[in-house]
Amino acid sequence: MKTFATGPALSARLTRQLQFLAEVDKMKTVFRQTVLIDRSREENDAEHSWHFALMAMTLIEYAGIKGVDLNRVIRMALLHDLVEVYAGDTYAYDTRGNASKEAREHEAADRLFAFLPEVQALEYRSLWEEFDAMATPDACYAAAIDRFQPFLINYLTDGHTWVKHDVSAEAVYERMEPVRTALPELWPFVVFVIQDSCARGYLHASSSGNPK
C-alpha cells in the first residue's frame, strides 16, 4: 500500500487517517454468504454495512427501546464489520467458525484501529465493542437491524443460505431474538417468515417450533 510519502506534506494525523481509509477499502472484497436479491452474486461487507445503516434510518420509528440515538447506531453500522478485513466473515450459523470468532476479531481490531490517531482509534474501538456487547439501547437496536438485514434477503431469495447450510427454524428464531424487544412491531413478520420458510422448505422445522 502507498505510504503517502510523496505529494504535499501531510500532518502525521492526516497521514494515519488516510492510511486507515485506504486499508478499510478491503471491506469491498470480503464477501458474505448472503446473496443480492437479484441473486447475481454474494454481497460484500461494505454493501451489508450500507444496507444496515439505511435500514436503521428507515425503521427507527419502530424501535421498541427508549433512548436509541440513531446517529450512534449509524456509526456502529459503518464500523461493526471493519475487523473482517483481517478476520474474514464468519457465517452466523457456523458453529466451528464462531468458536474462534471473538479471538480473531479482537486481534484484527488491535491491528486495524492502530492505523488511526490514538483518540480516534479509541473512539472507534469503543463503538465497535459496544455494538458487540449488545448491552446498551443503541447496540441492541443496531444488533436487531444487523440480523434483520440478511434475514429479509434470505427470505426474498428463497432461503438461499438457509437451504445451502441446512439451517433449522429453531436456529433462526434464536438468531432473531433481539428483534423481539428492539423492533417488536416486526416480530410478527419474523414469525411469519420463519413459518412460511418451513412450509416452503427453506428451513427445516424446529424441534420446539417456538415463536413465543
C-alpha positions in Angstrom: 0.0 0.0 0.0 1.2 3.5 -0.8 2.6 5.4 2.3 1.6 8.9 1.1 5.2 9.8 1.3 5.1 11.7 -2.0 3.0 14.8 -2.8 2.2 17.7 -0.5 3.4 17.5 3.1 0.7 15.9 5.4 0.4 16.0 9.1 1.0 12.8 10.9 -2.6 12.7 11.9 -4.0 13.1 8.4 -1.5 10.5 7.1 -2.7 7.9 9.5 -6.4 8.7 8.7 -5.8 8.3 5.0 -3.9 5.1 5.5 -6.8 3.8 7.6 -9.3 4.8 4.9 -7.3 3.1 2.3 -6.9 -0.1 4.4 -10.7 -0.5 5.0 -11.3 -0.4 1.3 -10.6 -4.1 1.6 -14.2 -4.5 3.0 -15.3 -4.3 -0.6 -13.5 -7.6 -1.2 -14.9 -9.5 1.9 -17.9 -11.5 0.6 -20.6 -12.8 2.8 -22.9 -15.9 2.4 -25.9 -13.7 1.7 -26.6 -13.1 -2.0 -28.0 -9.9 -3.6 -31.8 -10.0 -4.1 -31.2 -10.4 -7.8 -29.0 -13.5 -6.9 -26.3 -12.3 -9.3 -23.6 -12.7 -6.7 -22.8 -12.6 -2.9 -22.9 -9.3 -1.2 -19.8 -7.8 0.3 -19.2 -6.4 3.7 -19.4 -2.8 2.5 -22.7 -3.4 0.9 -24.1 -5.1 4.0 -22.9 -2.2 6.2 -24.6 0.4 3.9 -27.8 -1.6 3.9 -27.7 -2.0 7.7 -27.3 1.8 8.1 -30.1 2.6 5.7 -32.4 0.1 7.4 -31.6 1.6 10.8 -32.6 5.0 9.5 -35.8 3.8 7.8 -37.1 1.6 10.6 -36.2 3.8 13.6 -39.9 4.7 14.2 -40.4 1.0 15.2 -37.7 1.0 17.8 -39.1 -0.6 20.9 -36.3 0.5 23.2 -36.2 4.0 24.7 -33.3 6.3 24.2 -31.9 5.0 20.9 -29.5 7.5 19.3 -29.8 7.0 15.5 -26.5 8.8 14.9 -24.6 6.4 17.1 -26.4 3.4 15.5 -25.4 4.5 12.0 -21.8 4.9 13.2 -21.9 1.4 14.6 -23.3 0.1 11.3 -20.3 1.6 9.5 -17.8 0.2 12.0 -19.2 -3.1 13.1 -17.7 -5.3 10.4 -14.4 -3.4 9.7 -12.4 -6.1 11.5 -13.4 -8.6 8.9 -10.8 -7.1 6.5 -8.4 -9.3 8.6 -10.7 -11.7 10.4 -12.9 -12.6 7.5 -16.7 -13.1 7.5 -18.0 -15.7 9.9 -21.3 -17.2 8.9 -23.9 -16.7 11.6 -24.8 -20.4 11.8 -21.2 -21.7 11.5 -20.7 -23.3 14.9 -17.0 -24.1 14.4 -16.2 -20.7 12.9 -18.0 -18.8 15.7 -15.9 -20.7 18.3 -12.8 -18.7 17.3 -14.6 -15.5 16.0 -14.1 -13.4 19.2 -10.4 -14.0 19.4 -9.8 -13.5 15.6 -11.9 -10.3 15.6 -10.2 -8.8 18.7 -6.8 -9.4 17.2 -8.0 -7.8 14.0 -9.3 -4.8 15.9 -5.9 -4.3 17.5 -4.3 -4.2 14.1 -6.9 -2.2 12.2 -7.7 0.6 14.7 -4.0 1.1 15.3 -3.9 2.9 11.9 -5.8 5.8 13.4 -4.6 8.6 15.7 -4.9 7.4 19.3 -8.1 9.3 20.4 -9.9 8.4 17.2 -8.8 4.8 17.5 -10.2 4.6 21.0 -13.5 6.1 19.9 -14.0 3.7 17.0 -12.8 0.7 19.1 -15.3 1.7 21.9 -18.2 1.9 19.4 -17.2 -1.5 17.9 -17.0 -3.1 21.3 -20.3 -1.6 22.4 -22.0 -3.0 19.4 -20.6 -6.4 20.0 -21.6 -6.4 23.7 -25.3 -5.6 22.9 -25.8 -4.1 26.3 -26.9 -0.5 25.5 -30.1 0.7 23.8 -28.1 1.8 20.7 -26.3 -1.6 20.5 -29.5 -3.6 21.0 -31.3 -1.7 18.2 -28.2 -2.0 16.0 -27.8 -5.7 16.6 -31.5 -6.3 15.7 -31.1 -4.4 12.4 -27.9 -6.2 11.7 -29.7 -9.6 12.0 -32.8 -8.4 10.2 -30.9 -7.4 7.1 -29.7 -10.9 6.0 -32.9 -12.4 7.3 -35.0 -10.4 4.9 -32.7 -11.0 2.0 -32.7 -14.8 2.7 -36.5 -14.9 2.5 -36.5 -12.9 -0.7 -34.0 -15.2 -2.3 -36.0 -18.4 -1.4 -33.9 -19.1 1.7 -30.7 -19.2 -0.3 -28.2 -19.5 2.5 -30.6 -21.3 4.8 -31.0 -24.1 2.2 -27.3 -24.1 1.4 -26.3 -24.7 5.0 -29.4 -26.7 6.1 -30.4 -24.2 8.8 -33.2 -25.0 11.2 -36.1 -22.7 12.1 -35.1 -23.1 15.8 -31.6 -21.6 15.0 -33.2 -18.7 13.1 -35.6 -18.0 16.0 -32.6 -17.9 18.3 -30.7 -15.6 16.0 -33.6 -13.2 15.5 -34.5 -12.9 19.2 -33.1 -9.3 19.5 -35.8 -8.2 17.1 -38.5 -9.2 19.6 -37.6 -6.4 22.0 -35.7 -3.9 19.8 -38.3 -3.9 17.0 -41.4 -5.5 18.5 -43.7 -4.5 15.6 -41.5 -6.5 13.2 -41.7 -9.7 15.4 -45.0 -11.0 13.9 -43.3 -10.6 10.4 -40.3 -12.6 11.6 -42.5 -15.4 12.9 -44.5 -15.4 9.6 -41.3 -15.6 7.5 -39.9 -18.5 9.6 -43.1 -20.4 9.4 -43.6 -19.8 5.7 -40.0 -20.7 5.1 -40.6 -24.0 6.8 -43.7 -24.6 4.7 -41.7 -23.8 1.5 -38.7 -26.0 2.5 -36.3 -23.1 3.0 -35.8 -24.1 6.7 -36.3 -27.4 8.4 -38.7 -27.4 11.3 -37.6 -26.7 14.8 -37.9 -29.3 17.4 -39.6 -26.7 19.6 -41.3 -24.8 16.8 -41.4 -22.0 19.3 -42.3 -18.4 18.1 -43.3 -17.5 21.7 
